Every structure is written in structure tokens, then in C-alpha cells.
């Protein structure tokens, strides 16, 4: 019951599950993907599969939505009768989107806008948007939701297994991930975001199967702190789909106390930096 007329806004890099987006009318600011032949709008006129197919010939760049586009979305929100906005973005340590939304929001006088920097990426960020939507629907007051979301930043994590660091390096998103010997020794890093919202390596494991197993182990360890949690599996491209499905089944057995379990492909914009074959696991602790 959305009594206070609160809209939820996020960006396409947060990978909010389609079912949740549709059910709660979550607005999405799309990131841009730039190939030599032009600009594409994340998830709107280019799919992750198309991006992966083209990456063997050209690695595109990604860019922020411009201020005009964000203002246009605020106008749309206002015209639909909303008075307040909870804007949830991927980490300011990885993207300028948070800052751009904040700047536009400060100038936009017709809406009361709260902007949350999740210090996270992909579904790790999206889980905060999911939680915001649930709380708005429950009629929890706006100020209380803001405080809950702020506290919730450190309760959500995403762990990524990536087959190669090539794309993170080329996209300049390598953060604190060290890559020098990785490819030579077949070391597969498992990446998460640190407290500042920057990529860093939590483990390095030799070989793909061990790396995926280690990722599951890290999620188990993190989820063990709580009696209830949300889980999510994100995958990069069709080549990772079957493996992602089997990871989902393993997690359901190992961590049965989940409230919601989401499963989806990562956004094309995120795929630009991680490349095909990614397996990501998101976990959000729900205990107070």
C-alpha cells in the first residue's frame, strides 16, 4: 500500500529482476553502451547476447545517462502523481551515475528525492531496490525506509566468478583486483565490492570449477550470519546459463532459509566490463 506516493528509481546496472520491476513499477535509468557504429541504450535496443557476440571484434565503452534523460524520468514520475522518490544506484566508486542523479535531484524542486549509493554493483545493488519496493508496498514511512536502506548497504553482497580479467582491465574497472599472474597460472579471481564500493579480490582459485565452488562457499559463509536472506544468481550470456542453473540448485539445498530467490542475466552494460561466462551470486541479509 503506497500511501505516501513514493516512486522507486534505479539504474540498469543494478539488474533489478524484471518481475519485481514490473510488479512495483520501478523506474530505470538506462546506462549507455558505445560501439564505433553508435550509442545503444542498455537493455532497450541492445541485448547482453548481442554485446557478447560483438566483443570478439570490438570492446565497447559504457557511459552515464545524461542529466536531461534523468530529468525526463523525474518529470515522468511527477506526472504520474508521485511526490517522493527513492533513487538507488550502483556504487559511486564504479560509476558516476550516483553523482549525476544526485546533481539532477538537487535542482529538481517538485519531488522529495532520496539518493542511495549502494556501494555495490549488479544484483548486489538491485537487492536494495527490491527491499525498497517491498517496504514502500508495506506502507512503511518514507523516512523509516531511508534509514532502513542506509543500514542495509552493508547487508548485501555480490560475489563474481569471471573467466578472465581482460574486460575489467580494458574497461578501466579493475579497481583493486590484481591481474598480472592470473591468466598465466589459470588463477580465477572471485571479486566483490569493498566498503568503498570498489572491486577487490576476495579469493584466487586455480581452475573454473573450483572458483565457482569457492564463490558458493563465500556466499554460504556470509549468509550464515542471518536466519533469513534473499539470494540471486546472475549469469553472463548463454554460455553461462546451464552452469548458473546448477549453481542455483546447489544454493537452494545449501541455503534453504531464503525468502526470495532471483535468477537473471546481467545487464549488457555490466557485461561489457565482465565479459561472457560470468557467474555472480547476490546475497542480502534480512535480520535486524
Buried (B, 14 or more C-beta within 10 A) or exposed (E): EBEBBBBBBBBBBBBBBEEBBEEBEBBBBBBBBEBEEEEBBBBEEBBBBBBBEBBEEEBBBBBBBEEEBBBBBBEEBBEEEBBBBBBBBBBBBBBEBBBBBBBBBEEBEEBBBBBBBBBBBBBBBBBBBBBBBBBBBEEBEBEEBBEBBEEBBEBBBBBBBBBBBBBBEBBEBBBEBEBEEBEEEEBBBBBBBBEEBBBBBBBBBEEBEEBBBBBBBBBBEBBEEBEEBBBBBBBBBEBBEEBBEEBBEBBEEEBEEBEBBBBBBBBBBBBBBBBBBBBBBBBBBBEE
